[in-house]
Amino acid sequence: MLTIKVLGSGCANCKRVEQIARKVIDEMGFQAEIVKVTDFNDIMAYNILSTPGLVINEKIVSTGRIPTPAEVTTWLADALETA
């Protein structure tokens, strides 16, 4: 099972990234755990400069922007291949 982390304070952009990830997971039809990381120190541990951040299986795939559903689909498919 994949672990997807949304890094951010819970702002509108962070919520949008989470919504996109959930939608893609539903469309792809597999199980994944989505974790919201809101603690500043936990976010800084990923050494990102801006939020929102998206992490799939501990690999940072996006920071500082809202990725498209197509991008998230590609990242999740790649993560499934290497899982």
C-alpha positions as CSV (number, residue, x, y, z in Angstrom):
1,M,0.0,0.0,0.0
2,L,1.2,3.5,-0.9
3,T,1.7,6.2,1.7
4,I,0.9,9.7,0.5
5,K,1.7,12.7,2.6
6,V,0.4,16.2,2.1
7,L,2.8,18.7,3.7
8,G,1.4,22.0,4.8
9,S,-0.5,24.1,7.3
10,G,-3.9,23.1,6.1
11,C,-4.4,26.1,3.8
12,A,-6.7,26.0,0.8
13,N,-3.8,24.9,-1.5
14,C,-2.9,22.1,0.8
15,K,-6.5,20.9,0.9
16,R,-6.7,21.1,-2.9
17,V,-3.6,18.9,-3.2
18,E,-5.2,16.4,-0.9
19,Q,-8.4,16.4,-2.9
20,I,-6.6,15.8,-6.1
21,A,-4.6,12.9,-4.6
22,R,-7.8,11.3,-3.2
23,K,-9.6,11.7,-6.6
24,V,-6.7,10.1,-8.5
25,I,-6.6,7.2,-6.0
26,D,-10.3,6.6,-6.4
27,E,-10.0,6.7,-10.2
28,M,-7.1,4.3,-10.2
29,G,-8.9,2.0,-7.8
30,F,-6.2,1.1,-5.3
31,Q,-5.6,1.6,-1.6
32,A,-3.4,4.3,-0.2
33,E,-2.9,5.9,3.1
34,I,-3.1,9.7,3.0
35,V,-1.4,11.5,5.9
36,K,-1.7,15.3,6.5
37,V,1.6,16.6,7.9
38,T,0.9,20.0,9.5
39,D,3.6,20.3,12.2
40,F,6.2,22.8,11.1
41,N,9.1,20.7,12.4
42,D,7.9,17.6,10.6
43,I,7.5,19.5,7.3
44,M,11.0,21.0,7.7
45,A,12.4,17.5,8.1
46,Y,11.6,17.0,4.4
47,N,13.8,20.0,3.6
48,I,11.3,21.8,1.3
49,L,11.2,25.5,0.8
50,S,7.5,26.0,0.3
51,T,4.2,24.3,0.8
52,P,2.1,22.5,-0.2
53,G,4.3,19.5,-0.6
54,L,3.3,16.1,-1.8
55,V,5.3,13.0,-0.8
56,I,4.7,9.5,-2.1
57,N,6.4,6.6,-0.2
58,E,8.8,9.1,1.3
59,K,9.8,10.6,-2.1
60,I,9.1,14.3,-2.5
61,V,7.3,14.7,-5.9
62,S,6.0,18.3,-5.7
63,T,6.5,21.4,-3.6
64,G,5.2,24.9,-3.7
65,R,2.4,24.4,-6.2
66,I,-0.8,22.4,-6.9
67,P,0.0,19.5,-9.2
68,T,-2.4,18.5,-12.0
69,P,-4.4,15.3,-11.6
70,A,-2.4,13.9,-14.6
71,E,0.9,14.6,-12.8
72,V,-0.3,12.9,-9.6
73,T,-1.5,9.9,-11.7
74,T,1.9,9.5,-13.2
75,W,3.7,9.8,-9.9
76,L,1.4,7.2,-8.3
77,A,1.8,4.8,-11.2
78,D,5.6,5.1,-10.9
79,A,5.4,4.5,-7.2
80,L,3.3,1.4,-7.7
81,E,5.9,0.0,-10.1
82,T,8.7,0.5,-7.7
83,A,6.7,-0.7,-4.6
